[in-house]
Amino acid sequence: MKFKYILFSLLIIFNLFSCKPGITDTDDDTDTGGDTITVEIPVATPPAGIYTEAQSITLACETEGADIFFTLDDSAPTAASTQYSDPISIDTTTTLKAIAIKDGELSGVLSAVYTIDPFATVVAAPQANYPEGTYTETIFVTLTSATEGADIHYTTNGNAPTVRSAIYSAPLEINSTTTIRAFAVKEGLANSGSLRVVYTFPPVTAMPVASPPAGAYLKAQNVTLTSATPDAVIYYTTNGSEPTTASSVYSAPIAVDTQTTIKALAVKEGLIDSSILNAQYTFFTLEDAEDNPFAFAASMKIGWNLGNTFDAHSNMNPNFQWGNPAPTQALINAVKAQGFGAVRIPVTWGTKVGSAPNYTIESGYLAQIESAVNMVLEAGMKAIINIHHDGADSSYWLSVRRDALTTAGKAAVDAQLTAMWAQIAEHFKDHNNNLVFEGFNEIHDGNWGYTNTSVHGGVTVVTNATDLANQYARVKEFNQLFVNAVRAASGEYNKNRFLVVSGLVTRPSLLNPGGTSQFSLPTDSATDRLILNFHYYDPYDFSGSASWNTWGSKANTSSTNNWANESHVQTQLNNVKNWHPNIPVIIGEYGAVRQSSTTGKAHRLYYLEYITKSAIDLGFIPFYWDNGAANNGSEGFGLFNRTTNALLTDAQDVINVLMKAANEDYLLSSITAP
């Protein structure tokens, strides 16, 4: 007896309706936001094909909340057809058609032909080269069928495969717990039975973490190794070789005082061995300051900001608008006498810059800035000048708002930034490398690097994720324009001058090369002459506004401020060191305002000592933000009376803890919280 084999087919017929009910076609280009089909086509399990026995068919739709309607007589399904609720039994050749509907919107049509032929030849079920079980190393799984020419459809997420699932073509790399499901098909033959195999991988032991992190240091370090996996055993080497379970077992801090590479492996029974930590430590002396960028940064020791002076402005008119007079040599000498080794001079250029295309900076204003720079150099300190409030909230010309990222707006900013740094570099070309340039200050669009909507100067600023991505990229362009302009200027010093670069908002978390900001350093024709910068005022409720009068884990246990503590400082600073071990770092601004209560005063000193010591231990150079303000509370950062040069209230106590942290050799853990 002959049997006529009916070849199976699976036909997906897409819904021809392009509009929702009640919506008519239009000729304009208006985006209605909803005229495209978004309801997924139903999926049938097992899939269409030839089978030797009756099948129980389940239907599913990936669109949550969609209803499925079907027919079994080859007619087109509609909302009036049978609604799917339970598996459909098919024991004779049948064409199943189905649609999914949600909120009046229709999916495409599933058309699946099931041929039931008890005498059909069945495709051999897939086989995997690795048996189901537990593995601790990556495996490469191959799938085969004994039926020559058969296609194998598979999934790795535990879902049942269909003919729309991936077709196996190459070994599957498996290194985490995975369920592979597969079946095989061949035209004219019955679909195979299914394969289901589970590969189990135990958790991975957490990679060791070194503290302090890898990088360049002035002093010998005692390196501790830890793993977040409880009871893990850490094996390490200090000669650059790969660690194994035959290597030294870590039990006490590792003393390092010469160039050393520590490699470490964490192991725990029943878990996969960790990845290998590779931590390289290098050391320098202050005598290397001319050639070694870390030694140059370290020679600054600790810095001070001449804040609210040249940066102060009224509508971009920088004429000492905020109460502080022009600096004097006596003031700068007083700063030096207290132990500071560098002065950051924030500069707002604003109305002192002419119009396009030359953007000429007023010579008289350049002379004022030069006078301040010379005072700092005369006192034996290093000086940093920048472009400061020109970028404040992107309210002025140096902007990362949307309108400054268009072709015309972007070109204008590029031209002015380049022209200004070319002029500044040219003016200071004969000043040696004790003068450092910083490209810009705290660039953001007014929403401080967050998605938000706010109003600035009567302008509503909307920031979404796409805006932030554009701003991250734009700040990297600013850094490159700045470096290019200085290096192109004349003068031998400009070819090798140290240049300070920053990320969006100067927030430490946005310096992550692998994070959403994708931060990267600009290219530089000079070697090892860049310095990385961030600011630290966390939490501003304590450091800047004084709405809190306590800081640290001992005092702050409520859910609203339990992050305002020592571990947050360690995480933020250690992250930067781990991300950028090969470039010196400054904290261009940090500080804490004057507190009125005894509790607040004690916590202010604790906060400043802890952050300063944490920075110094990592080789970061912190610059205290002094705005000259003598008040208690909000914005009361001042240390020096700018007229008399005397210390303000509580300033000596602050300076004492800053200098202790910067100069004395003691453990961070020895600082006692109030």
N, C-alpha and C positions, 0 to 999 in steps of 0.2 A: 504494500500500500504506500502510495506516495503522499507526502505532506508538502503543502506549499508553505514555505517559511515566509512570514511577513516581516519585512525589515522594520525595526523600530525607528521612530523619529521623535525628535523633540523640537517643537517649533515654538519660538517666542514671538508672539504677535503683539506689537506695541499699540497701545491705545492711540487712536487717531485724534482724540479730542485734545486741542491745545489750550482750551480755556475752561475755567470752572463754570458750572451752571450759572446763568445770569450774566456772564461776561462775554461781550462780543469782541470779535477781532477789530483792531484799530490799525490805522496807517502810521501813527506817530511812533516815536522811539521811547516812549515813557516806560520805565521799568515798573511793572505792576507788583513785582516782588512775589508773585505767587502763581503765575500762569504756566510754569513748567511742572511736569509730573514729578512728584516727590514720593509717592507711595510705591514701595517696592513690590515687584512681581512675586507672587507666592512661589514657594519651593515645595516640591513633592519628594517624600522619602518613603520607600526607595524610589529612585529615579525611573523615568520611562525606559522601556527596554523589553527584551524577551525574557520570560521566566517560565520555569517548568511546572510551577504550582501557583495556586492562588496567592495574591498579595494583599496586605493590609496597608493602605496608603495614608500617610499623615500629611497634612498641609500646614505650612507655617509662613508667616510674613515677618520680615525684619522691622517693618514699620509698626511701632508699638501702638496698640489700640485699634488697628485696622481689622475690619471684618472680611472674611473670605466667603465668596459665593462660587458654586461650581455646577457643572453639568457633566453627564456621562454619556450623552447621546451625540456628541460632536457639535452641538449647537453652541452659539456664542453666549457666554455667561453674562448676566446682568444682576442688578440689585434685587430682581424678582426671582432669581434662581435659588436653589437650595443653599442655605447658609451652612457652612462647615462647622461642625462641633465635635465629631468623633471620627476615628479612623474609618476610611472607606474600604470595604471589601470588594476586591475585583478577582473574579475567577474565570473570566472569559475575555477574549480580546476586546479592549475598550479604549476609547479616546476620552481622556479626562481633560476638561478645560476649566480654568479658574481665574478669578480676578480678586483683587483686594481693594476695599473702599474705606476711606477715612475722611470724615467731614465733607462728603460730597465729591471727593477727588478719587479718580480711578487709577489703578495701576495698569500696566500692560497685561496681556493675557498669557497665562501658562497653558500650553497645549502639549499634553503628554500621552503618547500611545503606549499602552501596555498590551503586549502579545503573550498570551498564556498558551504554551505549547509543551505538553509533557514529554515530547520526544526531542526537544531541541538540545543541541550540544551546548554545554555550559562552559563559559570561560573559566579557566583555572583561577582560583582566588589568589590575591597578592600574598607574597611572603616577604618578610623583613630579614635582613642578614644578622641583626642583633636580636636576641630573645628579650622578651619583657623582663625587666628587673631593675636593680639599683646600680648606678654607675657614678664614679667620682671624677672621670675625665671625659672630655668631649668625644662623642662618637659620631660617625658618619653613616647614616642609615640608608641602605639601598633597598628599593622595592622592586620585585620581579614577579612576573606571571609566567607559568609554564606554557601558556597559550601564546604562540608566536604572533607578533603584530598587535597584541592587545594594548589598549591605553589604560593606564592606571590613574584614577582620580583620587585625590587624597586631601585631608585636612590635618592640621596640627593643633587645632584649638579645642578638640573634643567633639565638635559638631559632626553630624553625619554628612558624608560627602555626597555630592550630586554630580550630574554631568557638567554643571557649571563650575565645579571645584577645579583647582589646579591640576594639570596633568603632570605626572612625575616625569622628570627628564634628567635629574642629576642627584647625587647623594645629598641627603638632608643633614645639615650640621645641627646636632642636638647637644646642648650643654646645660639645660635646665629641665625641670620636670615637664614632660610633654606627652600628650596622648595623640598617637597617629591613628587615623581611621582611613581605610582605603577600600576601593572595589575596582574591578577590571571590566572593560567592555571591548567588544569587537563586533563589527557589523556582521549581522546574520547569525550571531550566537547569543545565547542567553547570558545576561549579566552575571558576573561571579558572585559568590558569597562575599561577605565583608571581612576585612582584617581590622582588628582593634588591638593595639599594643601600647602599653604605658611604660615609659622610661622615667625612672625616678632618680632625681639628683638631690642629695642632702644639701642643707644650707652650706654656704661658703663661709669659712672663718674670716672675720674682719681683718683686713690688712693692717699691719702695725703702723702706728703713728709716732713720729719722732717729735720730741719737744726739747729744745726749740727746733723749729723747722730747718730744713736744709737752707744754706745760703752763706753769705760772707759775714764774718764777725771780726771785731777788734780784739776781743778777749777769748780765752779758752772757754769751752762750753762743756757742761755735763749733760749728755743727751739721754733722756729717758725714752723708753719704748713701751707702748701700750697697745692693746687690742681691745676693741669694743666687745669682743666675744669673751664672756666670762670663762676663766680657767684655761684659756688658750696658752700654749707654750710658745714662746718666741725664740727662734734661732737666728743668729746674726753673724755677719762677718764684717771686718773693717779693712779688708785688703782689696775690695772690689769684686771678689769671687761670689758666685751664686750660693746662697745659704741652703743647707739641707738639714735633715734631722740629725746629721752627724756634726753640725756646726756648734759653736758655743751657744749655750742656753742663757738667755738674758735674765739677770737677777738683780742688777744694780746699775745706776747711771754709768754711761760710758764717757770717760774723760777724753776730750778731743781738743788738741791745741795746734795741730798741723793739718795740712790738707788731707782729708780723709773721706772715703766713701763708705757709708754704712748701708749694708743691705740686710733686710730682715724678712723672715717668713713666720707666720703664725699658724699653729697646728692644733687641732683638737680632735680627739677620737670620735669617729662617726660623722665628721664634717669634712668637706673638701678643704684642702690646704688653701691658705690665702694667696692673693697676689703678692709679689715681692716688692717691698719698699726699697727705693733707691734714693738715698739722701747724701748729697755731696756737700761737705763743709770746707770752706776756704777761709784763710785768715790774712789780715793785712795790718800794717802799722801806720800811724799818723804821718810818718816820714814819707809815705807813698802818696800823699795827698795830691801831688801834681799830676800823677799818672793813673792812680787807682781811684775810680769813682766812689767806691765805698769809703776809702780813706778821706777823700774830699768831703763827703757828706758828714763823716764822723768828726771832722775838724770843726764843724759848726757847733757841735756839742748839744746845744739847745737854743732855739730861736725865739725871737720876739717880734710881734707885729706892730708897726707904726699905724695902727688902725684909725679910721675915721679922721683922716688928715688929708692926704692927696686924693683919697677915694671919696671923700665927702663931696656932695654936689646938690644943686637944686636944679631940677630939669636938665641934668647933664652939664651944668655949669660948675666946674670944680674949683671953687674959691673958698676953701676952708669953711664950709657951710655948717658944720655940725659941732661947733664949739671949741675945736682944738686949733691952736695957732700953728704956724709953720715950725718945723723942728729946729732946734739949735744944737750946736756942737756940745753944749753942756748937757742937754737931755741925752744925747746919744752916748756921751761919756758915762753918764749915770747908769744907763742900761748895761754898758760894758762892765762897769764896776760891780754890778750885781751878779756877774758870771755868765751872761748871755754871749753867744759866739756868732750870732748872725741876726740880721734884721730884714724882715720882709716888708717892703714898702708898697702897699696896694695903691694903684694909680687909676683914677677915672680920667679918661682923656676927653670924652664928650665934645663940648663946644670948642675945645682947643684944637680941633681937627677941622680942616677945610673941606670943601665939597669935592665931588668927583670931577675929573678922574684922578687928580693927584693926591687928594686927601692929605694936604700938607699940615703937619703939626706945627703949632706956633713955637717959634724958636725960644721965646721967653719962658714958655711953660717947660720945654725941654731943659732949659737952664735951671729952673727951679728943682726939677727932679734930679738933675745932675748934682746940684748942691747937696741934696739930702744923701745921695749915693756917696759922694765924697766924704761927708761927715762920718758915715758908717765905716768906710774903708780907712779913714784917718784914725778911727778908734781901734783899728785892728780886727774888725769883724768882717764877715762876708755880707753882701747885700743881694736882695732879690727884688726885682721890679716886675710888674705885670700889667695886663689890661684887666681892670676890675669891674666896676659897676656898669661899664658899657654893655655888659651881657646880663645885667640884673633882670631876672624874670623874662628875658627876651623882650623887654618893653622898649628897647632902643635898637641901635643898628646891629649889634652882635646877637643875632636871634636864631633860634631853632624852631620857631613856630612854622606852621604850614606855609604861610605866605613868604617866608624867607627860604623855603626849600624849592620854590618854583624856579624856572630858568632865569628869569630876570632878577628876582629877589636873591637867589643864591649867588649869581654872578656879582651882584653889588657887594654882598658881604665878603665874598672871596677877595674882591679887588681891594676893599678897605682894609681887611685884616692883613693882607700881604703888604700893602703900601705902608701901613703903620709900622709893622715889625721891620720892614726894610729901613725905614727912617730911624727907628729907635736903635737898631743895630749899627747903622752908619754913624749916628751921633756918638755912641759909646764905643766905637771900634778900638779906641786906644786904652780903654779900661781893661785891666787884666781879668783873669778868670775868677777873681774874687767877687766879680759882679756876675750874677746869674739872672737869666731871663725866664719868666713863667708865662706861658701862652695866654691864659685866661683864667677866670675865677668862676666857680659854681654855675656853669652853664645849664639852664633848663628853661622850659617854656612858661614857667609860672606855677606849674603843678608838681614841681620837685621830683620829677622822675616817676610819678605815679599816674595811673589812669584816673582822670578826674575832670570835673568841669568847674571852673572858677572865673572870677572877674578881676582883671588887673587894669587899672587906669581906665575903667569904663569899657574894656574889651573883654568879651567872653571867650575864654580859652578852653577848648575841648581837647582832651588828650586820650586817645585810645591806644590799643596795643600796637597798631600799625604806626601811629605817630611816634611811639617810643622807639620802635625799631629804626625808624628814619632818623631820630635824634641820636641814637647810639652811633649810627653810621656817620652822621654829620659831625659829631664831636671828634671822631677819628680823622675826618678830613681837616677840621680846624687844627688839630695837632700837626698834621702833615704840612699844611700851609705855613704854620708858624715856623717849623723846623726848616723848611725849604727857604723861607724868606731870610732867616738869620744866616744860614750857611751861604747864601748867595751874596750877602753883603761883603763889602771890602774889609780888610783888616785881618791880621793873623789870628787875633783872639776870637773873632767871630767864627773862624773855621773849627775851633775846638771848645768854644764856650759851653759850659754846662747849661742845659735847657730843661725846664720843668714841664712835664705833660700831665694831663689829668683826664678822668673820665667824666661822663654826664653827672652833674650835681656834685662832683668830687666825693661821691659816696663810696666807701670801701667795697661794698658788696657788688658794685657795678664795674669793678675792675676784673671780674672773672672772665678769662678768655673762653671758657667753655659754657658760660651762662647765657642768659637771654641777651645780655649786652654785647657778647662776643668781642670784648675789649682786646685791642692789640696795640702794640707800640708803633709809632711811625718809623719809617726807614730814615736812616741818618747817614750822611756821608762821613761823619766823624764816628770813631769807634768808642763805645762805652762813655758817652758824654750826655746821656739822658738821665733824668731823675724823675721818679714817679711821685705823684702827689695825691693825697686825699685829706679830707677834713673830718674831724670827729667831735660831735656835740651830743652823742647819745647818752641819756635821753634829754632832749632840749627842755623838757618840763623841769628838770633839775638844773642843768648846766646853763640854760639861757634865760628862762622865765622865772625860775625859783618858785614855781607853783608847787613843787615838791621840795622838801628840805632834808630828805634822806636819800641815800643811794647805797646799793650793794645788797647781796643776798641775805645778809643778817637782818637788815631793816625792812626790805621790800619783799613781802611774801604774798601780797594780794594779787589776784588774777590780772589786775589792770596794769601793774608795773613790775611783775616778777621777772621780766627780761632785763630790767635796768640794773644789771649786776656785773660781777667780775667775769663770769663765764662768757657773757656777751662780748666783753672787751677782748678776751682771749680768742674767741671764735673769729671776730672781725679782723683782728690784727694778724693772727696766724694764717688766716685764709690768704691775705694779701702776700704774706711772706712765701707761702706755698705756691701761689700762682706766679709770683715774680721773684724767684730767688736770686736772679742774676742782674738786678738793677737796684741802685740805692733808692730809698723811699724817705720822703718827708711827710709829716702831718702838718700841712701848711697853716691850719687853724685848729685850735682846740682851746678849751678853757672852761671856767665855771664862774658864775656871777657871785657877787658878794651876798652873803646871807646875814640876816639880822639876828636869828636865834642862836643860842649856844649849840643846839643840835645841828642846825644848818651849817654853822661855821666848821664844826668838827667833820661833818660829812663832805664839805667842800674840800678840805685839806686831804681827806682820805681819797676822794675821787681823783684829784689832781696828782697825788703821789702815785696812785695805782696805775693810772693811764700813762703817766710819764715813764715810770719804771718799766711797764710792759713794752712801751715803744723802744726805749733805750736798749732793753735786753734783746730785742730783735734787730737792733741796728738802725731803727727808724729815728729820724730827727724831728722832734715835735716843736712847733712854733706857737707859743702862747698868744692868744688873741687879746690885745690890749687896745680898747677903744677910747681910753681916757676917761670913761664914765666913773664917777665917784659914788654913785647912789647904791643903795642896797636893792636887791631884786633884779627885775627884768633889765637886761643889757648892761648890768653893772660889772663889767669885766675889768675896769681900769686898775692898773698897778701904779702908774706914775702920774703925778700932777704935771700936766704939760706946760704949765707956766713957771712953777717954782722948781720943777724937776725932783721934788720930794716924793716919797712913797705915800700912797693913799692908805686909808684905814685897812688893816688886815693884810696889806700887800707884802710886808716883810715875812709874815707867816707863810704866805703862798710861795714866795720866792725861795724860802728855806726848804720847803718840801720839793720844789722843782729841782733845785740844785743838788739836794741829797740824792734824788732819784737819778739825776744825770751823771753824778760824779762818784758816788760811793758804791762799793762792791758788796751787795747784800742780796738775799733772796727775796723775790717778790712775795713769797708766802709769809715772810716775816712781818709784812705790813699789817698792823692790827686795825680791824674795823671798829668804829665807835660803838 
